[in-house]
Amino acid sequence: MAVLAILATVGYPLYSEQVEKSRRGDAQGVLLALANQLEQHRAAQPNTGYTGFVINDFAGLWDAINGSYDFTVALNAGTPFSYTLTAAPAGGQVGDRCGDLTLDELGSKVAAEANCWK
């Protein structure tokens, strides 16, 4: 019985970290897919850039991790056109050591810790 208690004490935190890491990877994939959609949108209308892009049109991208992250896009219609995509931890992902994940039009990837984007 003591062995099981020790295994549970050590194993559960390791398991939880792996689940968070997996969800984080899924969120990064969604951010990259959204960036691709934004670039396609801009290419289709080079004069207006990202204006008119509606993030909810692509909600199917994050169905697999629904409830683990909230996704937002901030658009700048000025010159040059720019955007910032954010995945904020939600639900069971709240408290993840990496915090918000962001990606911008230059491909800059930011998180609370340097090794969170891989």
PyMOL commands that set and color helices and strands:
alter all, ss='L'
color gray80, all
select helices_A, chain A and resi 2-44+55-65+91-93+114-116
alter helices_A, ss='H'
color red, helices_A
select strands_A, chain A and resi 69-76+82-89+101-104+109-110
alter strands_A, ss='S'
color yellow, strands_A
deselect
rebuild
show_as cartoon
